[in-house]
Amino acid sequence: MLSRKATDSRRPIPTAVLIGLSAAFLFCGYEFIRSTANTLFKQNYGKEGLPYVMAAMPLGVLLMLYGYGRCLSRFGPRRTLLITSLLSGAAIFICYALIRAEVRLASAVLYIVREAYVVLITEQLWSYLNSRLSTERARTLNGPICAVGSIGAILGAEALAAWSQSLGTATMLIFGSAAILPAVFFAMLAYRFCGEPPPEANVEQRSDTLGVRLFARNGMLLLLLLIVITTQVISSVTDLAFQGKLQDAIPNADEQNAYSGRFFSALNQYALVAQLVLTPLLLRFLPHWLVLVLLPLANVAACVYSWAAPSLFSYGLAYQTFKVIDYSVFRGAKELLYIPLSFDVRFRAKELIDVWGYRFSKGATSASIALLSYLQWIVQSAALFSGIGTAAAFVWLALTPLLVKRSGENSSHKN
């Protein structure tokens, strides 16, 4: 698996700039989709329906990921990125048209598409970066690349806040769909001018579409998957707690969408500062293992606070803390682990971990909550969600030393 070549590190600055610009447009569009999908779904099904639609999400994501794997085997990474991007934009626009036609189910489909498309495209961008940058370059550039993406997200969230009430919530979907076009344009420029990473010889790409067999040969991949699943439990429950409180506080759809835009604009601004300052400093001057340990500790503190002092502010703070860390330091630190590994790890196993793992955990957590609520074994509450988030943060902390050990083994010998 440790089969990288020196030529993989050519033209790092143009690669970083072009992929950063692609991410900026992608995340700008996602801010129009994220809050709008939440708002429209809650208007049709109520906040009580969120765990159910989130529970249905992993199957849709797995089908999309399988299609991605088949495309990768047949067309290679460049054309696969083009195909998945254009199909995502078309799916969002079709959902918009159906919502305008008052097809209630379209808001549920939109929610699932929203959850799937952004992680699938994002991880393809990072797979490309991990194939073009050396580890030392990545320590310096990963934070700024994330920061360029955050600038797009901030602009998208601010526009959402400004336009939701004047243009209407559903109209925001048009902007989100359209933003995918410049995102894929800059990604194609990166492939054109910085090269397309070729698969190594003897890869199993035709018989192992999802890269499942790679997990049996590299224990670090399995640990990464477990940690990603654990982190997304935190993401799911803090999101549910915040969205529930938000629905109670601001039931009007357009007003809620505007508030949500301001909330995510602030989140992305915090992430921007972390990406430009915190991530480069931590990755460059602290041992990698220490960075990986500090991240779950910060989430433990935020979740404990929201559980001890419940309010819209504290639930929003816990959700923002997780997202800011996830978008900046955790992203930068996690991507370093993939760089020395093979093409199939970077383009197949990584997508299984960072696309399906993210969404499976979110869906499984929501399904469990929905089932227990349906059986009347629990009563859904923000306090319960905060307690679950706290427990998950401690599990993340416990798994991290094992990940550090396995990543060290990967660095010392070939798998």
N, C-alpha and C positions, 0 to 999 in steps of 0.2 A: 504493500500500500504506500510505502514511502518512496514514491517514484517521481518526484518533481524534478524539472530541469531548470537550469539557470535561465534559459530563454523565456520561461514563464514570467519573469519579473520585468520584461522590457516595457518601456513606455508607461511607467506607473502614474505619472501626473496626468496625461491626457485620459487615461483610463478612469482615474478617480474623478476628474472633472465631468466627463461625459456621463458616467454612471450616477454621480451626484445629481446632475441636472435631470436625468431620467427619474430618479427617486423623488426629486422635488415636485415634478408634475404628477407623478403617481400619488404621492401623499396629499398634494393639494386636492386632487380629485376625490381621494378617499375621505377627506374631511367633509365634503359635500354628501358623500354616501353614508358615512358612519352614523352621524346624528339623525339624518333624515330617515334611514332605515329603522332606527330605534323608535323615533317619533311615530312614523306611519304604522309600524307594527303595534305599538301600544294603543294607538287610536282604534285599531280594528279588533284587537284581541285582549287589551288590557295588560297591565304589568304582570298579572298572574300567568299570562301566556308565554312570557320570556323563557322560563326553563324548558318548556316543551319544544319551542322552535330551536333552541340551542341544543337540545337533545337529538334533534333530527339532523343536525349539521354534519357530524362526522361521516355519515354515509355519503352525503353529497360531496364532501371534500375528498373522500377516498376514491370515488368514481372519477373526479376531476384529476386526482393525482395519478390514477392508473392511465388515464388518457394522456397525461403529460409524459409518463414513462414510455408509452408506445410511440409518441411523437419524437421523443429524444432518441430512441433507437433508430427510427426511420429517417428523421430529418436533421438531427444534430441540435446543439443548444441554441444557435442563432435563430433558425427558422421556428423552433419550438417556442421560443420567447415571443416571436412575432405572432404566431398562431394563437397562443393562449391569451395574449394581450388583446388582440382584436376581438376574439370571441367574448372576452369579459366585458369589453365596452358595449358590444352588441346586446349581451344579456341584460345589462343594466338599463339600456334604452328600451328594450322590450318590456321590462318590468315597469318602467315609467309609463309606457303607452297603456298597459293593462290597468295600472292604478288609476290613470285618467279615465279609463273606461269603467271604473268602479268595480273591478274584479278584486274582491277582498283577499283571495289567496295570494295575489301577486305580492303583497307586502311581506308575506312569510317567505316566498321564494326569494325576494330581494334580500331579506335578512341573511339567508343562507349563501347567496351569491356574494354578498358583502363580506362575509366571513372568509370565503374561500379565495376570491380572486386576489386580494391584496397580499396575502401571505405567499401565494404561489408565485406571483410576479416578483415580489420582493426577494424571495429566496433564490430565484433564478439570477437576479442582479448580484446577490452576494456570492453565489456559486461562481459567477464569472470573475468577480473581484478576487476571490480566493485562488483562482487559477492564474491571475495576472500579477498579483503582488507577492513579494517576499514577506516573511514574518516581520522583519525589521521595518520595512516600508509600511506594513499594515498597522504596526504599533503607533506610527505617526499619523497615518492617513485615515484610519477607520473612524475616528471621532469627527474630523472635518467632513468626511463623506456623509455621515449621519446628519451633521449640522446643515448641510445643503438641503438634504431631504426635509429637515424640520422647518427650514424657511418656507418651503412650499406648503407644508402642513399649516403653518401659522397663517399664511396668506389665505389658504382655503377656509380655515376656521373663521377668520375675520370676515371674509366675504359671506360666508354662511350666516353669521350673526347679523350682518348688515342687510342682507337680501331676503331672508326667510319670510319676514312679515310683509314686505312690499311685493315680492314676486310669488309667494306661496311656497309651502314646504316641498311639495312634489316636484316643482320646477327645478329644485336644486339637483335632482338626479341628472338632468341634461348636462349641467356643468361637470359633474363627476364622470359621466361617460365620455364627454369630449376631452377631458384632461388626459385620458389614456393615450390619445394619439401623439401628442408631443413626447410623452414618456417613452413610448416605443420608438419614436424617431431618434431620440438621443441614444437609446440603447443600441439601435442598429448602427449608428455612427461609431460607437465604441467598438463593436465587432468589426466594422469595416477598417478602421484605422489602427486598432490595437491588436487585432488578430482573434481568431476563434480557437479555443483550446481543443486539440484533438484527443480522442480517447486513447488510452494506452493499449498496447497489444494484449490480446488474450483476455479482454474484459468480458463479463458475462451479460452484456447489455440486452441480448435478445432473449435469454432464458430467465433473467432475473429483473423483470421490468421495474419493480419497486426498490430493488437493492436490498431485499430482506436477508439474503445469505451473507451479506457483509457483516451483519451484527454478530453472527456466530464466530467470525474470525477476529473481531476487534471489540473487546469488552468496553472500551471507552464509548463507543457508539451507543451501546445499550444504556450506560449510565447517563449519557447526554439525553437520551430519550426519556428516561425516568425523571431527570431534573426538569426538562421542558414540560412534561406532564404535570409535575408538581407545581411549577411556577404558574401554569395556566389554571390550576385550581384557585390560586390567589387571584389571578386576573378575573376569573368567572364570578367568584363570590363578592369581590369588591365592586365589580361592575353591577351585579344584581342589587347589592345594597344601595349603591349610588342611584341607579336608575329608578328603583322603587321609591326612594325618598324624593327624587326629582319629580316623579309623576304625582306624588301627593302634594308637593309644594306648588307646582306650576302645571295644572292640568290642561291649559290651553295649548294646542299643538304648535302654532306659530311662535308664541312667546317661549315655549319650552325649547323649541329648536334654536331660537336666538340665544337663549341662556346657554344651551349646550355648545353652541359655537364659541361663545366667550370662554366657557370652561376649557374646551379643548385647545383654544388658542393659547390660554395661559399654560396649559400642560405642555404644549409644543415649545413655548418660549423657555420654560424651565429645562426642557430636554435640549434645546439649542445651546444654552449655557453649559449644561453638563457635557455635551458633545464637543464643544469648542475648548473647554477648559479642563473639566474633570477627567474625561476619558483619556485624552493624550497624556496628562500628567500621571494618572494612576498606572496606565499601561506602560509608560516609559520608565517611571522611577520606583514603582513598587513591584515586588515579586508577583508573578502571575497568580500563584496560589493564594496570596493574601487578598488580591482583588476579588477572586472568586468567593472567598469566605466572607468578605465585608458585605457583599450584595444581599444575601439572605438576612443578615443581621439588621440591615436597614428596613427590610420589609417586616421583620418581626416587630420592630419598634412601632411602625406605622399601624400595623394591624392591631396590636395591643392597645394603642391609643384610641382607635375607632371603636373597639369593643368596650373600653372603659368609659369613654365619653361620647356616647352616640349622638350624632347630629348630621345634617346634610354636609356641613363643613368637614367633619372628621371622616365621614365615609368618602367624600370627594378627595380628601387628602390621602387616604390609604390607596385609593385607586390611582391618583396622580403619582404617588411615590413609586408604586410598582411600574407604571407605564414609563415614567421618566428613566428609571433604572434600566428597564427592558430596552428602551429605545437607544440608550447611550452606552453605559459602561458594560452591561451584561452582553449587549450585542457585540461590542468591540472585543471583549474578552473571549466570548464564545467563538467568534469567527476565527480567532488565532488558532484554535484547536484543529480546524479543518485544513489549514493551509498546507501542512506537510503531506497530506493524504492523497489518495489516488483520484482520478477523474470520476470513477463511479461513486466514491464516497462523497465527493464535492457536489455532484449533480444528481445522484439518486438517493443515497442514504441520508444526505443532508435534507433533501426535500421531504423524505418520510419523517424525519425528526422534527423539522422546523415548520412544516406545513400540516401534515396529518397529526403529529404529536401535539401541536398547539391546539388544533381544533377538536381532536378526539377528547382531550382532557376537558376542554370547555364543555363539550357536549355531554360527556359522561357525568361530569359534576352536576350539570343542570338536570340530566335525566334522573339521577339519584335523588335530587331535591324534589323534582316533580313527582316521582313515584312515592316517596315517603310522605309528601304532602297529600297526595291522592289517597293513600292508605290511612291518612289522619294520624300518622306516627309523629309528625312534626308540624309545627305551624311556621310557615315562611316568615322570616323577620330579618331585618338588617343586623340585629345583634347576633343571630345565629350565623349569618354569613361572615361576620367579622371573626367569630370564634373559629369557624372552619379555616378562614384565611390565616389566622395565627398558627393553627396546628400545621397547615401546609408549609408555612415559612420555616417552622422548626424542622420539618422533614427535609426540605431543601438544604438547610444548614447541615444536617446529618449526612446527606449524600455527597456533599462537596468534597470532603477529604478523599473519598474513594475515587472521585473523578480526577482529582489532582494526582493521585497515585498512578492511575491508568494512563493519563496523558504523559506523565514522566516516563513510563515504560515505552510508550509510542515514540518518544523522542530519543530513547537510548538504543532501540533496535527495530528492525523492520518486522512488520506483521506478515 
